[in-house]
Amino acid sequence: MTDDTSLNMQPPEMEPGPGDGGPTVEPMSISDQFVGVLSEPGAMFENIRQAGPRTSDWLVPLGVMILVLVVVRLVQMNNPDFSDQLLQIQRQTMEERFAQEIEAGKMTREQADKAMETAEKLMNMGSIFSIIGIIIFVPIVFFIMALIYWLLLKFGFKSDVSYKMVLSAYGPVNYIGAIEQILGLLMMFITGSALATFSLGVLVTPDLQSTTWKLLSSINPITIWSLVVLAIGFTRVAKISSTKAYGLVFALWLIWTVIKVFVGFGFGT
């Protein structure tokens, strides 16, 4: 999962690439990148740096991630137990929201009942909307996260890395993310819960209102693996020390975890 260079505190010595006026290097094939990000990420990212960024570096793994997410969602939709659980969660969330609105005097019980009836009809189409949402919003989040990393690398760590290079480094990590989703689907069948993930969250009963469950669900070994690989990538393409790369990647992950656990965004359906 890691290589020796990832343990150094200083940026590893690198051969000059195209951006450094060096010779052109033959880029890895898509299959070699897939194998490389899993088994030898340092060498794979070094090849990306020397060969230069390509659209396929991020487009293919992002496409794989979207495909896996859609398949997982389709499985949930076509499994009666999972679909019933998800509908119940949505129904409970809506009822709690309407109850708050009634208590605050913002709507009457009659209005709430009508709104709930309309919501019930929409919930039956919710899975279709969620698939559309995956296709639209997953790429948006990907580009936004890449932009955040690039801005922090460029202005925070004074790296001369380009946005295209950050995309090329961030893209292959999606292969690991896809594996995480597949393992999460297996955990759903093993536990019988539509909210199960490949995380410490399986140790407790899934509950969207439970801070403990949300915190444990955020501790995922595959996620940690992907963060380590991404940090290795930044030491290569951005030419920063391992300390800075790991600090950047894990700091953003920690911020996102806090938002998910204590604000609730990112959990549920």
DOGU-984529 format. One record per residue (C-alpha): residue in three letters; x, y, z. Coordinates in pm, 1 decimal. Example, Ala and Ser with C-alpha at 12.3 -4.5 7.8 and 13.67 -1.06 7.14 Angstrom:
NODE,aa,c1,c2,c3
NODE,ala,1230.0,-450.0,780.0
NODE,ser,1367.0,-106.0,714.0
% end
This chain:
NODE,aa,c1,c2,c3
NODE,met,0.0,0.0,0.0
NODE,thr,289.6,230.1,67.0
NODE,asp,643.5,241.1,-59.1
NODE,asp,969.2,338.5,108.0
NODE,thr,969.2,689.0,-34.0
NODE,ser,642.2,767.6,142.1
NODE,leu,820.8,753.2,478.3
NODE,asn,1076.9,1021.6,396.6
NODE,met,1024.1,1362.7,549.0
NODE,gln,1164.2,1539.0,242.7
NODE,pro,1039.4,1518.5,-116.1
NODE,pro,1193.1,1214.0,-290.4
NODE,glu,1457.0,1268.8,-554.3
NODE,met,1292.9,1266.8,-894.9
NODE,glu,1394.8,1243.5,-1254.5
NODE,pro,1303.0,1550.5,-1459.8
NODE,gly,972.6,1518.2,-1642.0
NODE,pro,823.7,1703.1,-1940.5
NODE,gly,737.9,2001.1,-1723.4
NODE,asp,1098.8,2015.7,-1603.3
NODE,gly,1249.4,2012.6,-1948.1
NODE,gly,1327.7,1642.6,-1921.3
NODE,pro,1274.4,1362.8,-2173.7
NODE,thr,928.6,1234.0,-2256.6
NODE,val,833.9,917.4,-2067.5
NODE,glu,590.4,658.1,-2197.4
NODE,pro,272.5,683.6,-1986.4
NODE,met,132.7,375.9,-1816.0
NODE,ser,-166.4,203.8,-1966.7
NODE,ile,-499.0,224.6,-1783.2
NODE,ser,-464.4,-133.4,-1660.1
NODE,asp,-110.5,-67.3,-1536.2
NODE,gln,-233.1,242.1,-1351.4
NODE,phe,-503.8,35.6,-1183.9
NODE,val,-252.7,-225.4,-1070.6
NODE,gly,-1.8,44.1,-978.8
NODE,val,-230.6,247.7,-753.6
NODE,leu,-307.7,-70.4,-558.8
NODE,ser,39.4,-221.5,-540.2
NODE,glu,305.5,39.2,-621.2
NODE,pro,156.4,389.3,-597.9
NODE,gly,489.2,570.3,-573.8
NODE,ala,606.7,436.5,-910.1
NODE,met,266.7,495.2,-1066.6
NODE,phe,251.2,860.7,-957.8
NODE,glu,611.7,913.4,-1063.2
NODE,asn,516.0,792.6,-1410.5
NODE,ile,226.8,1039.6,-1418.9
NODE,arg,460.3,1322.5,-1319.1
NODE,gln,721.8,1235.0,-1578.6
NODE,ala,480.3,1147.5,-1861.2
NODE,gly,257.1,1447.7,-1794.0
NODE,pro,-114.1,1463.2,-1708.5
NODE,arg,-368.2,1295.2,-1935.3
NODE,thr,-746.6,1315.7,-1932.9
NODE,ser,-766.7,936.0,-1904.2
NODE,asp,-575.7,953.7,-1573.3
NODE,trp,-888.9,1085.7,-1401.7
NODE,leu,-1172.7,1021.7,-1648.9
NODE,val,-1150.8,641.1,-1644.8
NODE,pro,-1128.2,592.3,-1265.2
NODE,leu,-1398.3,854.0,-1209.7
NODE,gly,-1618.0,667.5,-1458.9
NODE,val,-1551.3,340.7,-1275.7
NODE,met,-1646.0,503.3,-945.1
NODE,ile,-1972.5,640.2,-1086.5
NODE,leu,-2056.5,303.1,-1243.1
NODE,val,-1999.4,119.6,-913.9
NODE,leu,-2208.3,372.8,-720.9
NODE,val,-2494.8,335.0,-970.4
NODE,val,-2477.1,-45.2,-950.7
NODE,val,-2482.7,-31.3,-569.5
NODE,arg,-2786.9,195.2,-584.3
NODE,leu,-2963.4,-34.2,-831.7
NODE,val,-2899.7,-330.0,-604.1
NODE,gln,-3051.7,-138.4,-313.8
NODE,met,-3354.2,-44.6,-525.4
NODE,asn,-3416.5,-402.4,-634.8
NODE,asn,-3370.9,-557.8,-292.2
NODE,pro,-3705.4,-535.7,-106.2
NODE,asp,-3544.3,-526.8,238.7
NODE,phe,-3297.3,-252.6,149.1
NODE,ser,-3550.7,-42.4,-40.5
NODE,asp,-3801.1,-64.2,246.9
NODE,gln,-3533.4,41.6,495.4
NODE,leu,-3433.8,341.6,284.6
NODE,leu,-3795.4,447.9,234.9
NODE,gln,-3855.7,421.3,608.3
NODE,ile,-3553.2,639.2,678.3
NODE,gln,-3676.0,901.6,432.0
NODE,arg,-4027.6,886.2,576.3
NODE,gln,-3899.6,927.5,932.1
NODE,thr,-3683.0,1221.8,831.1
NODE,met,-3976.7,1393.2,661.9
NODE,glu,-4208.3,1334.2,958.5
NODE,glu,-3955.3,1482.1,1200.6
NODE,arg,-3908.5,1785.1,977.4
NODE,phe,-4283.5,1846.0,947.9
NODE,ala,-4325.0,1803.5,1324.1
NODE,gln,-4068.7,2078.3,1378.8
NODE,glu,-4248.4,2302.4,1129.8
NODE,ile,-4582.5,2246.0,1308.0
NODE,glu,-4427.5,2312.0,1649.3
NODE,ala,-4274.9,2634.1,1519.5
NODE,gly,-4611.6,2740.4,1381.5
NODE,lys,-4487.9,2746.1,1023.9
NODE,met,-4748.9,2496.8,901.4
NODE,thr,-5070.4,2333.6,1019.2
NODE,arg,-5129.1,1962.0,1067.7
NODE,glu,-5348.8,1959.1,756.7
NODE,gln,-5072.2,2119.6,551.8
NODE,ala,-4822.5,1870.4,691.3
NODE,asp,-5046.0,1576.7,597.1
NODE,lys,-5079.8,1705.0,240.1
NODE,ala,-4706.7,1766.6,216.3
NODE,met,-4638.1,1417.3,346.6
NODE,glu,-4874.1,1268.4,87.0
NODE,thr,-4687.6,1450.3,-188.8
NODE,ala,-4354.6,1344.6,-40.6
NODE,glu,-4465.3,980.6,-36.3
NODE,lys,-4526.2,994.8,-412.2
NODE,leu,-4186.5,1152.0,-472.5
NODE,met,-4013.2,897.2,-249.4
NODE,asn,-4124.8,620.0,-483.1
NODE,met,-3922.7,795.4,-755.8
NODE,gly,-3642.9,889.4,-517.8
NODE,ser,-3412.6,608.3,-625.4
NODE,ile,-3425.7,724.7,-986.4
NODE,phe,-3344.6,1078.1,-877.0
NODE,ser,-3058.3,947.2,-663.1
NODE,ile,-2901.1,775.5,-964.7
NODE,ile,-2928.0,1098.1,-1162.2
NODE,gly,-2775.9,1273.5,-862.9
NODE,ile,-2480.8,1032.0,-861.1
NODE,ile,-2409.9,1095.5,-1229.6
NODE,ile,-2427.3,1472.6,-1184.3
NODE,phe,-2287.6,1543.2,-839.6
NODE,val,-2004.9,1288.4,-807.9
NODE,pro,-1806.3,1458.9,-1089.2
NODE,ile,-1885.7,1802.4,-940.8
NODE,val,-1752.9,1697.8,-599.1
NODE,phe,-1447.6,1541.9,-764.9
NODE,phe,-1353.8,1863.4,-945.9
NODE,ile,-1421.5,2078.1,-639.5
NODE,met,-1203.0,1859.0,-417.1
NODE,ala,-926.4,1860.7,-678.5
NODE,leu,-953.6,2239.8,-691.1
NODE,ile,-925.3,2266.5,-312.2
NODE,tyr,-617.8,2042.8,-311.6
NODE,trp,-461.9,2242.3,-595.0
NODE,leu,-522.7,2578.3,-426.2
NODE,leu,-373.8,2454.8,-98.7
NODE,leu,-74.5,2298.7,-274.0
NODE,lys,-9.9,2604.1,-487.7
NODE,phe,-69.6,2884.2,-237.9
NODE,gly,-27.5,2700.7,92.3
NODE,phe,281.6,2495.3,7.2
NODE,lys,410.1,2708.1,-285.0
NODE,ser,409.2,2413.1,-524.1
NODE,asp,415.5,2476.5,-898.2
NODE,val,189.7,2176.9,-964.6
NODE,ser,-82.9,2238.3,-1222.9
NODE,tyr,-453.2,2172.9,-1172.4
NODE,lys,-439.2,1912.3,-1451.1
NODE,met,-162.4,1730.4,-1265.2
NODE,val,-365.8,1731.6,-943.7
NODE,leu,-657.6,1580.3,-1137.7
NODE,ser,-424.2,1309.8,-1268.9
NODE,ala,-301.4,1233.4,-917.0
NODE,tyr,-645.3,1246.2,-755.1
NODE,gly,-816.8,1041.3,-1025.0
NODE,pro,-660.9,694.7,-972.4
NODE,val,-753.1,705.0,-602.8
NODE,asn,-1111.6,653.2,-720.1
NODE,tyr,-1021.2,291.9,-800.3
NODE,ile,-973.5,238.6,-427.0
NODE,gly,-1296.9,425.2,-360.4
NODE,ala,-1478.5,187.4,-595.4
NODE,ile,-1339.1,-110.2,-403.9
NODE,glu,-1467.0,50.8,-84.1
NODE,gln,-1817.8,75.3,-231.1
NODE,ile,-1813.5,-289.0,-337.9
NODE,leu,-1704.0,-400.8,8.6
NODE,gly,-1974.1,-177.8,155.7
NODE,leu,-2235.0,-355.6,-58.0
NODE,leu,-2109.8,-690.6,69.9
NODE,met,-2145.4,-562.8,426.9
NODE,met,-2507.5,-467.4,352.3
NODE,phe,-2587.1,-827.9,261.6
NODE,ile,-2388.7,-966.9,555.0
NODE,thr,-2556.5,-741.3,812.4
NODE,gly,-2893.1,-700.8,640.4
NODE,ser,-2871.5,-321.9,678.5
NODE,ala,-2891.2,-77.6,387.8
NODE,leu,-2676.6,163.5,590.6
NODE,ala,-2389.1,-79.3,650.4
NODE,thr,-2041.4,17.0,530.9
NODE,phe,-1698.6,-144.0,544.0
NODE,ser,-1613.7,43.1,863.9
NODE,leu,-1622.6,23.7,1242.0
NODE,gly,-1986.5,126.9,1211.6
NODE,val,-2077.8,-242.7,1178.0
NODE,leu,-1998.2,-281.6,1549.4
NODE,val,-2311.6,-89.7,1649.6
NODE,thr,-2671.3,-67.8,1528.4
NODE,pro,-2701.3,175.2,1232.9
NODE,asp,-2875.0,493.4,1346.4
NODE,leu,-2862.2,825.1,1160.4
NODE,gln,-2931.8,1004.8,1489.2
NODE,ser,-2641.8,838.8,1671.1
NODE,thr,-2316.5,1032.8,1689.4
NODE,thr,-2136.2,713.8,1790.1
NODE,trp,-2253.5,527.2,1480.4
NODE,lys,-2167.1,817.6,1250.5
NODE,leu,-1820.7,848.2,1405.0
NODE,leu,-1747.8,475.7,1381.7
NODE,ser,-1880.1,468.2,1023.7
NODE,ser,-1622.8,730.5,932.2
NODE,ile,-1337.1,506.1,1045.4
NODE,asn,-1293.0,297.6,733.4
NODE,pro,-966.0,113.1,658.6
NODE,ile,-1016.4,147.9,283.5
NODE,thr,-1064.5,523.1,321.1
NODE,ile,-741.9,543.6,523.6
NODE,trp,-566.6,344.4,250.7
NODE,ser,-689.9,583.7,-17.9
NODE,leu,-572.6,884.5,185.5
NODE,val,-226.2,734.9,226.3
NODE,val,-206.6,668.0,-148.7
NODE,leu,-320.8,1023.0,-228.4
NODE,ala,-54.9,1164.7,5.3
NODE,ile,208.8,957.5,-173.8
NODE,gly,78.0,1100.2,-500.6
NODE,phe,118.4,1458.6,-380.6
NODE,thr,476.2,1396.7,-267.5
NODE,arg,547.3,1295.5,-625.9
NODE,val,351.3,1530.4,-848.4
NODE,ala,360.9,1839.8,-622.3
NODE,lys,715.6,1773.9,-497.5
NODE,ile,636.3,1839.2,-132.6
NODE,ser,754.2,1649.7,174.8
NODE,ser,563.4,1352.9,310.6
NODE,thr,490.6,1549.3,628.1
NODE,lys,313.9,1821.5,431.8
NODE,ala,133.5,1577.1,202.5
NODE,tyr,-0.2,1361.0,484.1
NODE,gly,-88.3,1669.0,688.8
NODE,leu,-287.6,1817.9,400.2
NODE,val,-476.6,1501.5,308.6
NODE,phe,-563.9,1391.9,661.5
NODE,ala,-650.9,1744.1,777.8
NODE,leu,-913.3,1778.5,503.7
NODE,trp,-1044.6,1430.3,580.2
NODE,leu,-1074.5,1520.0,949.7
NODE,ile,-1263.8,1840.3,867.7
NODE,trp,-1502.4,1646.4,641.7
NODE,thr,-1551.6,1380.7,911.3
NODE,val,-1642.3,1644.4,1170.2
NODE,ile,-1894.8,1796.0,928.5
NODE,lys,-2051.8,1455.6,860.5
NODE,val,-2067.0,1349.0,1225.1
NODE,phe,-2181.5,1668.0,1390.9
NODE,val,-2372.2,1839.4,1109.3
NODE,gly,-2509.8,1522.9,954.0
NODE,phe,-2424.8,1607.2,593.9
NODE,gly,-2308.6,1307.5,392.9
NODE,phe,-2506.3,1040.0,578.7
NODE,gly,-2832.8,883.8,479.0
NODE,thr,-2974.0,840.6,135.2
% end
